[in-house]
Amino acid sequence: QVRLVESGGGLVQAGGSLRLSCAASGRIFSPNSMGWYRQAPGKQRELVATITSGGRINYADSVKGRFTISRVNQENTVYLQMNSLKPEDTAVYYCYFGGFRSDWGQGTQVTVSS
C-alpha cells in the first residue's frame, strides 16, 4: 500500500494561484503514475492531470494552459501549480498514485471565490 500526504489547498480569489503537493511513501515501484483528480459537490470525480515516472503528462482540457503538473521521482512527490483559477475549479482535489494498484489521498479543499 502507498500512503499519500497532500498539502496546499485553500481559499483564493478568481485569477489567483495555488500550489498543491503530494508525497508518496510505502511500497513504491516504477513505472508508476501520479497525479490529481478533483470532485466538486454533486459531481463525479474527474481527472485533472497525471504524470508518469517516465515524464508523460496528461491534462484535462479544462485546465490546459493554466495548471502545470510536475514530479520529483527521487522524492516520490508530485506538484500541481494552479494559475488563473476560476470558480469552477472549486473542488476537493485528490492525489492519485497508480502502480500495481490505485491509491488515493484524503483530499484537500480548493475554493475559488468570484
C-alpha positions as CSV (number, residue, x, y, z in Angstrom):
1,Q,0.0,0.0,0.0
2,V,1.1,3.5,-0.8
3,R,0.4,6.4,1.6
4,L,-0.2,9.8,0.1
5,V,0.0,13.1,2.1
6,E,-1.4,16.2,0.4
7,S,-0.9,19.8,1.2
8,G,-1.5,23.2,-0.3
9,G,-5.3,23.7,-0.7
10,G,-7.1,26.7,0.5
11,L,-9.2,29.7,-0.5
12,V,-8.2,32.0,-3.3
13,Q,-9.9,34.7,-5.4
14,A,-10.6,34.1,-9.1
15,G,-7.4,34.7,-11.1
16,G,-5.2,33.7,-8.2
17,S,-2.8,30.8,-7.8
18,L,-2.3,27.8,-5.6
19,R,0.2,25.0,-5.5
20,L,-0.7,21.5,-4.3
21,S,1.9,19.0,-3.2
22,C,1.6,15.2,-2.6
23,A,4.2,13.0,-1.1
24,A,4.0,9.2,-1.5
25,S,5.6,6.6,0.8
26,G,5.4,2.9,1.2
27,R,5.8,0.1,-1.4
28,I,6.7,2.2,-4.5
29,F,7.9,0.6,-7.7
30,S,8.5,2.0,-11.2
31,P,7.0,2.5,-13.6
32,N,4.1,4.3,-12.0
33,S,1.8,7.3,-12.4
34,M,1.0,10.1,-10.0
35,G,-1.5,12.9,-10.4
36,W,-4.6,14.8,-9.3
37,Y,-8.3,14.3,-9.6
38,R,-11.0,16.5,-8.3
39,Q,-14.6,16.2,-7.2
40,A,-17.0,19.1,-7.0
41,P,-20.2,18.9,-5.0
42,G,-22.8,16.8,-6.8
43,K,-20.4,15.8,-9.5
44,Q,-18.3,12.8,-10.3
45,R,-14.6,12.7,-9.6
46,E,-12.7,13.8,-12.7
47,L,-9.1,13.8,-14.0
48,V,-7.1,17.0,-13.6
49,A,-3.6,15.9,-14.6
50,T,-1.3,12.9,-14.3
51,I,2.4,12.4,-14.9
52,T,4.2,9.1,-15.2
53,S,7.6,8.2,-13.7
54,G,8.9,8.5,-17.3
55,G,7.6,12.0,-17.6
56,R,4.5,11.5,-19.8
57,I,1.9,14.1,-18.9
58,N,-1.9,14.2,-19.4
59,Y,-4.1,17.2,-18.7
60,A,-7.9,17.7,-18.6
61,D,-8.9,20.1,-21.4
62,S,-10.4,22.4,-18.8
63,V,-7.1,23.1,-17.1
64,K,-4.7,23.1,-20.1
65,G,-2.6,26.3,-20.2
66,R,-3.5,27.1,-16.6
67,F,-2.3,24.2,-14.5
68,T,1.2,22.6,-14.5
69,I,2.0,19.2,-13.1
70,S,5.5,18.1,-12.1
71,R,7.2,15.5,-10.0
72,V,10.4,14.6,-8.3
73,N,10.9,10.9,-8.7
74,Q,13.7,10.6,-6.1
75,E,11.3,12.1,-3.5
76,N,8.1,10.4,-4.8
77,T,6.4,13.8,-4.8
78,V,4.1,15.4,-7.3
79,Y,3.1,19.0,-7.6
80,L,0.2,20.9,-9.2
81,Q,0.7,24.6,-9.9
82,M,-2.7,26.1,-10.5
83,N,-2.8,29.6,-12.1
84,S,-5.6,31.7,-13.3
85,L,-8.0,29.9,-11.1
86,K,-11.7,30.0,-11.8
87,P,-14.7,29.5,-9.5
88,E,-15.4,26.3,-11.4
89,D,-12.1,24.9,-10.2
90,T,-13.6,24.7,-6.7
91,A,-13.5,21.1,-5.6
92,V,-11.8,18.6,-3.3
93,Y,-8.5,17.7,-5.0
94,Y,-7.3,14.1,-4.5
95,C,-3.8,12.9,-5.1
96,Y,-3.5,9.7,-7.1
97,F,-0.9,7.0,-7.3
98,G,-1.1,4.3,-9.9
99,G,1.2,1.3,-9.7
100,F,0.2,-2.3,-9.1
101,R,-3.0,-0.8,-7.6
102,S,-4.5,2.6,-7.3
103,D,-4.1,4.6,-4.1
104,W,-5.7,7.9,-3.1
105,G,-5.0,10.7,-0.7
106,Q,-7.6,12.0,1.6
107,G,-8.2,15.1,-0.4
108,T,-7.6,18.8,0.0
109,Q,-10.2,21.5,-0.5
110,V,-9.6,24.2,-3.1
111,T,-12.1,27.1,-3.1
112,V,-12.1,29.8,-5.7
113,S,-14.2,32.8,-4.9
114,S,-15.6,35.1,-7.7
